[in-house]
Amino acid sequence: MGKKKIGLWVGVGIILLISIYLGSTYNSLMKKEEQVKLKWAEVESTYQRRLSLIPNLVSVVKGMSGFEAETLVEVITAREKAASGFSVTDVTGENVEAVTRLQDSLATAANRAIAVVENYPTLRGTEAYAGLQTQLEGTERRIKIARKDFNEAVASYNVAVRSSTTGLVARLFGFKPKEGFKADVGADTAVEVKFKND
């Protein structure tokens, strides 16, 4: 076997190794990116659950005589805006931020309605309100978990995109770092629907 043939086989071997490395690294990055999308879908699912429960809150308090109508209008308007922010397919920092703002506005409006309900002990004591309270509290726990899981998936993806071993492949194939949920300045957590006994 001549030197040319050995050189050819070494070259083919190197190309093969580089191809395997590129392919496996690309697949790993794709899996991490898909995990981010999956976790985002879970966040949206929990937000959808919140959106579905808010009309029940409005219905429970609507019939109460003397209840502040503008509070209900505010809740309905915030829900409509939050619903318009759904189906974000591109999980970018701006999209996550926009959906978060809309959901925080909805939670704030719902909290105002709940604060007013606290002035109506007969309404607070109804079975419908108690059941709704349980469902909303469970939903808020799910939202926290889904957001945490999403942030963990984003962190894992970002480590892969920025690391020295996979970063070159990430740049080569256009994988960019992603942003997760961030607390507003001065806030420890996102706004959530809360009841007085929390």
ChimeraX commands (.cxc) that place a marker at each C-alpha (Angstrom):
marker #1 position 0.00,0.00,0.00 radius 0.5
marker #1 position 1.47,3.28,-1.09 radius 0.5
marker #1 position 1.67,6.55,0.78 radius 0.5
marker #1 position -1.02,8.01,-1.48 radius 0.5
marker #1 position -3.48,5.25,-0.56 radius 0.5
marker #1 position -2.73,5.62,3.16 radius 0.5
marker #1 position -3.19,9.38,2.87 radius 0.5
marker #1 position -6.48,8.83,1.02 radius 0.5
marker #1 position -7.77,6.44,3.72 radius 0.5
marker #1 position -6.70,8.82,6.49 radius 0.5
marker #1 position -8.48,11.67,4.69 radius 0.5
marker #1 position -11.62,9.57,4.23 radius 0.5
marker #1 position -11.44,8.56,7.91 radius 0.5
marker #1 position -11.13,12.18,9.05 radius 0.5
marker #1 position -14.02,13.26,6.83 radius 0.5
marker #1 position -16.10,10.38,8.16 radius 0.5
marker #1 position -15.31,11.29,11.78 radius 0.5
marker #1 position -16.14,14.96,11.16 radius 0.5
marker #1 position -19.41,13.96,9.47 radius 0.5
marker #1 position -20.35,11.71,12.38 radius 0.5
marker #1 position -19.49,14.47,14.86 radius 0.5
marker #1 position -21.47,17.09,12.91 radius 0.5
marker #1 position -24.45,14.75,12.53 radius 0.5
marker #1 position -24.58,13.65,16.15 radius 0.5
marker #1 position -24.07,17.21,17.46 radius 0.5
marker #1 position -26.75,18.54,15.12 radius 0.5
marker #1 position -29.16,15.82,16.30 radius 0.5
marker #1 position -28.39,16.61,19.92 radius 0.5
marker #1 position -29.07,20.32,19.36 radius 0.5
marker #1 position -32.30,19.50,17.51 radius 0.5
marker #1 position -33.48,17.34,20.43 radius 0.5
marker #1 position -32.76,20.12,22.91 radius 0.5
marker #1 position -34.56,22.66,20.71 radius 0.5
marker #1 position -37.55,20.33,20.40 radius 0.5
marker #1 position -37.55,19.93,24.19 radius 0.5
marker #1 position -37.74,23.73,24.53 radius 0.5
marker #1 position -40.72,23.76,22.13 radius 0.5
marker #1 position -42.39,20.92,24.04 radius 0.5
marker #1 position -41.98,22.70,27.37 radius 0.5
marker #1 position -43.32,25.90,25.80 radius 0.5
marker #1 position -46.38,23.97,24.62 radius 0.5
marker #1 position -46.89,22.81,28.21 radius 0.5
marker #1 position -46.70,26.43,29.41 radius 0.5
marker #1 position -49.29,27.41,26.81 radius 0.5
marker #1 position -51.47,24.48,27.86 radius 0.5
marker #1 position -51.49,25.67,31.48 radius 0.5
marker #1 position -52.19,29.22,30.34 radius 0.5
marker #1 position -55.08,27.87,28.25 radius 0.5
marker #1 position -56.44,26.18,31.36 radius 0.5
marker #1 position -56.33,29.54,33.15 radius 0.5
marker #1 position -58.09,31.17,30.19 radius 0.5
marker #1 position -60.79,28.50,30.33 radius 0.5
marker #1 position -61.41,29.02,34.04 radius 0.5
marker #1 position -61.67,32.82,33.98 radius 0.5
marker #1 position -65.14,32.85,32.32 radius 0.5
marker #1 position -66.28,30.60,35.18 radius 0.5
marker #1 position -65.06,33.21,37.66 radius 0.5
marker #1 position -66.99,35.87,35.75 radius 0.5
marker #1 position -70.11,33.67,35.69 radius 0.5
marker #1 position -69.95,32.92,39.41 radius 0.5
marker #1 position -69.77,36.59,40.37 radius 0.5
marker #1 position -71.86,38.09,37.55 radius 0.5
marker #1 position -75.21,37.42,39.17 radius 0.5
marker #1 position -74.22,39.04,42.45 radius 0.5
marker #1 position -76.21,42.23,42.86 radius 0.5
marker #1 position -74.05,45.25,43.46 radius 0.5
marker #1 position -70.91,43.58,42.16 radius 0.5
marker #1 position -68.63,46.07,40.43 radius 0.5
marker #1 position -69.37,45.70,36.72 radius 0.5
marker #1 position -66.18,47.47,35.64 radius 0.5
marker #1 position -64.14,44.82,37.44 radius 0.5
marker #1 position -65.80,42.09,35.36 radius 0.5
marker #1 position -65.30,44.09,32.15 radius 0.5
marker #1 position -61.62,44.43,33.04 radius 0.5
marker #1 position -61.31,40.66,33.57 radius 0.5
marker #1 position -63.10,39.89,30.29 radius 0.5
marker #1 position -60.94,42.37,28.36 radius 0.5
marker #1 position -57.72,41.02,29.88 radius 0.5
marker #1 position -58.79,37.47,29.02 radius 0.5
marker #1 position -59.49,38.41,25.39 radius 0.5
marker #1 position -56.06,40.04,25.09 radius 0.5
marker #1 position -54.34,37.05,26.71 radius 0.5
marker #1 position -56.16,34.68,24.35 radius 0.5
marker #1 position -54.86,36.70,21.37 radius 0.5
marker #1 position -51.27,35.96,22.42 radius 0.5
marker #1 position -51.61,32.22,21.91 radius 0.5
marker #1 position -50.08,29.86,19.40 radius 0.5
marker #1 position -46.62,31.35,19.50 radius 0.5
marker #1 position -44.68,28.98,17.27 radius 0.5
marker #1 position -41.34,30.77,17.41 radius 0.5
marker #1 position -40.11,30.65,20.99 radius 0.5
marker #1 position -38.14,33.89,21.10 radius 0.5
marker #1 position -37.46,36.14,24.07 radius 0.5
marker #1 position -39.83,38.77,22.67 radius 0.5
marker #1 position -42.67,36.27,22.22 radius 0.5
marker #1 position -42.20,34.79,25.69 radius 0.5
marker #1 position -42.16,38.31,27.13 radius 0.5
marker #1 position -45.30,39.36,25.24 radius 0.5
marker #1 position -47.27,36.29,26.34 radius 0.5
marker #1 position -46.05,36.78,29.91 radius 0.5
marker #1 position -47.22,40.41,29.96 radius 0.5
marker #1 position -50.68,39.41,28.70 radius 0.5
marker #1 position -50.98,36.55,31.21 radius 0.5
marker #1 position -49.79,38.78,34.05 radius 0.5
marker #1 position -52.45,41.36,33.12 radius 0.5
marker #1 position -55.09,38.63,33.17 radius 0.5
marker #1 position -53.94,37.37,36.57 radius 0.5
marker #1 position -53.94,40.93,37.93 radius 0.5
marker #1 position -57.49,41.54,36.68 radius 0.5
marker #1 position -58.65,38.20,38.12 radius 0.5
marker #1 position -57.05,39.13,41.44 radius 0.5
marker #1 position -59.02,42.40,41.49 radius 0.5
marker #1 position -62.23,40.45,40.94 radius 0.5
marker #1 position -61.31,38.02,43.71 radius 0.5
marker #1 position -60.52,40.92,46.05 radius 0.5
marker #1 position -64.01,42.33,45.43 radius 0.5
marker #1 position -65.55,38.88,45.99 radius 0.5
marker #1 position -63.96,38.86,49.45 radius 0.5
marker #1 position -66.50,41.59,50.36 radius 0.5
marker #1 position -69.37,39.16,49.61 radius 0.5
marker #1 position -69.24,36.38,52.23 radius 0.5
marker #1 position -72.36,34.71,50.81 radius 0.5
marker #1 position -70.71,34.40,47.40 radius 0.5
marker #1 position -67.41,33.26,48.90 radius 0.5
marker #1 position -69.20,30.47,50.70 radius 0.5
marker #1 position -70.93,29.03,47.63 radius 0.5
marker #1 position -69.96,25.62,46.33 radius 0.5
marker #1 position -69.36,27.03,42.83 radius 0.5
marker #1 position -66.88,29.60,44.10 radius 0.5
marker #1 position -65.10,27.09,46.34 radius 0.5
marker #1 position -64.74,24.65,43.42 radius 0.5
marker #1 position -63.48,27.39,41.14 radius 0.5
marker #1 position -61.00,28.50,43.79 radius 0.5
marker #1 position -59.60,24.95,44.00 radius 0.5
marker #1 position -59.31,24.69,40.21 radius 0.5
marker #1 position -57.62,28.09,39.84 radius 0.5
marker #1 position -55.17,27.37,42.66 radius 0.5
marker #1 position -54.26,24.04,41.01 radius 0.5
marker #1 position -53.82,25.80,37.68 radius 0.5
marker #1 position -51.49,28.38,39.20 radius 0.5
marker #1 position -49.33,25.57,40.63 radius 0.5
marker #1 position -49.24,23.94,37.18 radius 0.5
marker #1 position -48.22,27.25,35.59 radius 0.5
marker #1 position -45.31,27.61,38.04 radius 0.5
marker #1 position -44.11,24.07,37.30 radius 0.5
marker #1 position -44.50,24.47,33.52 radius 0.5
marker #1 position -42.58,27.76,33.57 radius 0.5
marker #1 position -39.81,26.21,35.68 radius 0.5
marker #1 position -39.57,23.21,33.33 radius 0.5
marker #1 position -39.44,25.55,30.33 radius 0.5
marker #1 position -36.63,27.59,31.89 radius 0.5
marker #1 position -34.68,24.39,32.60 radius 0.5
marker #1 position -35.09,23.23,28.98 radius 0.5
marker #1 position -33.95,26.67,27.74 radius 0.5
marker #1 position -30.93,26.57,30.06 radius 0.5
marker #1 position -29.94,23.08,28.84 radius 0.5
marker #1 position -30.31,24.18,25.20 radius 0.5
marker #1 position -28.33,27.40,25.79 radius 0.5
marker #1 position -25.46,25.50,27.44 radius 0.5
marker #1 position -25.25,23.27,24.36 radius 0.5
marker #1 position -25.43,26.23,21.95 radius 0.5
marker #1 position -22.77,28.21,23.81 radius 0.5
marker #1 position -20.38,25.43,24.78 radius 0.5
marker #1 position -17.02,25.11,23.10 radius 0.5
marker #1 position -17.68,21.55,21.92 radius 0.5
marker #1 position -21.07,22.12,20.27 radius 0.5
marker #1 position -21.09,25.91,19.82 radius 0.5
marker #1 position -19.31,25.78,16.47 radius 0.5
marker #1 position -21.87,23.33,15.09 radius 0.5
marker #1 position -24.68,25.45,16.57 radius 0.5
marker #1 position -23.40,28.55,14.77 radius 0.5
marker #1 position -22.81,26.57,11.59 radius 0.5
marker #1 position -26.45,25.38,11.51 radius 0.5
marker #1 position -28.02,28.60,12.84 radius 0.5
marker #1 position -28.97,27.54,16.39 radius 0.5
marker #1 position -29.27,30.67,18.52 radius 0.5
marker #1 position -29.59,31.02,22.31 radius 0.5
marker #1 position -33.14,31.35,23.64 radius 0.5
marker #1 position -34.62,33.31,26.52 radius 0.5
marker #1 position -36.73,31.89,29.30 radius 0.5
marker #1 position -39.00,33.56,31.78 radius 0.5
marker #1 position -37.49,36.41,33.76 radius 0.5
marker #1 position -38.90,38.05,36.85 radius 0.5
marker #1 position -39.56,41.76,36.48 radius 0.5
marker #1 position -37.19,44.05,38.32 radius 0.5
marker #1 position -38.19,44.01,41.98 radius 0.5
marker #1 position -40.41,40.93,41.59 radius 0.5
marker #1 position -39.52,37.43,42.65 radius 0.5
marker #1 position -42.19,35.63,40.63 radius 0.5
marker #1 position -44.72,36.20,37.88 radius 0.5
marker #1 position -48.18,37.47,38.75 radius 0.5
marker #1 position -50.50,34.63,39.67 radius 0.5
marker #1 position -54.17,34.38,40.55 radius 0.5
marker #1 position -54.28,34.39,44.35 radius 0.5
marker #1 position -56.97,34.00,46.95 radius 0.5
marker #1 position -56.83,35.66,50.37 radius 0.5
marker #1 position -56.22,32.40,52.21 radius 0.5
marker #1 position -53.00,31.73,50.19 radius 0.5
marker link #1:1,2 radius 0.2
marker link #1:2,3 radius 0.2
marker link #1:3,4 radius 0.2
marker link #1:4,5 radius 0.2
marker link #1:5,6 radius 0.2
marker link #1:6,7 radius 0.2
marker link #1:7,8 radius 0.2
marker link #1:8,9 radius 0.2
marker link #1:9,10 radius 0.2
marker link #1:10,11 radius 0.2
marker link #1:11,12 radius 0.2
marker link #1:12,13 radius 0.2
marker link #1:13,14 radius 0.2
marker link #1:14,15 radius 0.2
marker link #1:15,16 radius 0.2
marker link #1:16,17 radius 0.2
marker link #1:17,18 radius 0.2
marker link #1:18,19 radius 0.2
marker link #1:19,20 radius 0.2
marker link #1:20,21 radius 0.2
marker link #1:21,22 radius 0.2
marker link #1:22,23 radius 0.2
marker link #1:23,24 radius 0.2
marker link #1:24,25 radius 0.2
marker link #1:25,26 radius 0.2
marker link #1:26,27 radius 0.2
marker link #1:27,28 radius 0.2
marker link #1:28,29 radius 0.2
marker link #1:29,30 radius 0.2
marker link #1:30,31 radius 0.2
marker link #1:31,32 radius 0.2
marker link #1:32,33 radius 0.2
marker link #1:33,34 radius 0.2
marker link #1:34,35 radius 0.2
marker link #1:35,36 radius 0.2
marker link #1:36,37 radius 0.2
marker link #1:37,38 radius 0.2
marker link #1:38,39 radius 0.2
marker link #1:39,40 radius 0.2
marker link #1:40,41 radius 0.2
marker link #1:41,42 radius 0.2
marker link #1:42,43 radius 0.2
marker link #1:43,44 radius 0.2
marker link #1:44,45 radius 0.2
marker link #1:45,46 radius 0.2
marker link #1:46,47 radius 0.2
marker link #1:47,48 radius 0.2
marker link #1:48,49 radius 0.2
marker link #1:49,50 radius 0.2
marker link #1:50,51 radius 0.2
marker link #1:51,52 radius 0.2
marker link #1:52,53 radius 0.2
marker link #1:53,54 radius 0.2
marker link #1:54,55 radius 0.2
marker link #1:55,56 radius 0.2
marker link #1:56,57 radius 0.2
marker link #1:57,58 radius 0.2
marker link #1:58,59 radius 0.2
marker link #1:59,60 radius 0.2
marker link #1:60,61 radius 0.2
marker link #1:61,62 radius 0.2
marker link #1:62,63 radius 0.2
marker link #1:63,64 radius 0.2
marker link #1:64,65 radius 0.2
marker link #1:65,66 radius 0.2
marker link #1:66,67 radius 0.2
marker link #1:67,68 radius 0.2
marker link #1:68,69 radius 0.2
marker link #1:69,70 radius 0.2
marker link #1:70,71 radius 0.2
marker link #1:71,72 radius 0.2
marker link #1:72,73 radius 0.2
marker link #1:73,74 radius 0.2
marker link #1:74,75 radius 0.2
marker link #1:75,76 radius 0.2
marker link #1:76,77 radius 0.2
marker link #1:77,78 radius 0.2
marker link #1:78,79 radius 0.2
marker link #1:79,80 radius 0.2
marker link #1:80,81 radius 0.2
marker link #1:81,82 radius 0.2
marker link #1:82,83 radius 0.2
marker link #1:83,84 radius 0.2
marker link #1:84,85 radius 0.2
marker link #1:85,86 radius 0.2
marker link #1:86,87 radius 0.2
marker link #1:87,88 radius 0.2
marker link #1:88,89 radius 0.2
marker link #1:89,90 radius 0.2
marker link #1:90,91 radius 0.2
marker link #1:91,92 radius 0.2
marker link #1:92,93 radius 0.2
marker link #1:93,94 radius 0.2
marker link #1:94,95 radius 0.2
marker link #1:95,96 radius 0.2
marker link #1:96,97 radius 0.2
marker link #1:97,98 radius 0.2
marker link #1:98,99 radius 0.2
marker link #1:99,100 radius 0.2
marker link #1:100,101 radius 0.2
marker link #1:101,102 radius 0.2
marker link #1:102,103 radius 0.2
marker link #1:103,104 radius 0.2
marker link #1:104,105 radius 0.2
marker link #1:105,106 radius 0.2
marker link #1:106,107 radius 0.2
marker link #1:107,108 radius 0.2
marker link #1:108,109 radius 0.2
marker link #1:109,110 radius 0.2
marker link #1:110,111 radius 0.2
marker link #1:111,112 radius 0.2
marker link #1:112,113 radius 0.2
marker link #1:113,114 radius 0.2
marker link #1:114,115 radius 0.2
marker link #1:115,116 radius 0.2
marker link #1:116,117 radius 0.2
marker link #1:117,118 radius 0.2
marker link #1:118,119 radius 0.2
marker link #1:119,120 radius 0.2
marker link #1:120,121 radius 0.2
marker link #1:121,122 radius 0.2
marker link #1:122,123 radius 0.2
marker link #1:123,124 radius 0.2
marker link #1:124,125 radius 0.2
marker link #1:125,126 radius 0.2
marker link #1:126,127 radius 0.2
marker link #1:127,128 radius 0.2
marker link #1:128,129 radius 0.2
marker link #1:129,130 radius 0.2
marker link #1:130,131 radius 0.2
marker link #1:131,132 radius 0.2
marker link #1:132,133 radius 0.2
marker link #1:133,134 radius 0.2
marker link #1:134,135 radius 0.2
marker link #1:135,136 radius 0.2
marker link #1:136,137 radius 0.2
marker link #1:137,138 radius 0.2
marker link #1:138,139 radius 0.2
marker link #1:139,140 radius 0.2
marker link #1:140,141 radius 0.2
marker link #1:141,142 radius 0.2
marker link #1:142,143 radius 0.2
marker link #1:143,144 radius 0.2
marker link #1:144,145 radius 0.2
marker link #1:145,146 radius 0.2
marker link #1:146,147 radius 0.2
marker link #1:147,148 radius 0.2
marker link #1:148,149 radius 0.2
marker link #1:149,150 radius 0.2
marker link #1:150,151 radius 0.2
marker link #1:151,152 radius 0.2
marker link #1:152,153 radius 0.2
marker link #1:153,154 radius 0.2
marker link #1:154,155 radius 0.2
marker link #1:155,156 radius 0.2
marker link #1:156,157 radius 0.2
marker link #1:157,158 radius 0.2
marker link #1:158,159 radius 0.2
marker link #1:159,160 radius 0.2
marker link #1:160,161 radius 0.2
marker link #1:161,162 radius 0.2
marker link #1:162,163 radius 0.2
marker link #1:163,164 radius 0.2
marker link #1:164,165 radius 0.2
marker link #1:165,166 radius 0.2
marker link #1:166,167 radius 0.2
marker link #1:167,168 radius 0.2
marker link #1:168,169 radius 0.2
marker link #1:169,170 radius 0.2
marker link #1:170,171 radius 0.2
marker link #1:171,172 radius 0.2
marker link #1:172,173 radius 0.2
marker link #1:173,174 radius 0.2
marker link #1:174,175 radius 0.2
marker link #1:175,176 radius 0.2
marker link #1:176,177 radius 0.2
marker link #1:177,178 radius 0.2
marker link #1:178,179 radius 0.2
marker link #1:179,180 radius 0.2
marker link #1:180,181 radius 0.2
marker link #1:181,182 radius 0.2
marker link #1:182,183 radius 0.2
marker link #1:183,184 radius 0.2
marker link #1:184,185 radius 0.2
marker link #1:185,186 radius 0.2
marker link #1:186,187 radius 0.2
marker link #1:187,188 radius 0.2
marker link #1:188,189 radius 0.2
marker link #1:189,190 radius 0.2
marker link #1:190,191 radius 0.2
marker link #1:191,192 radius 0.2
marker link #1:192,193 radius 0.2
marker link #1:193,194 radius 0.2
marker link #1:194,195 radius 0.2
marker link #1:195,196 radius 0.2
marker link #1:196,197 radius 0.2
marker link #1:197,198 radius 0.2
view
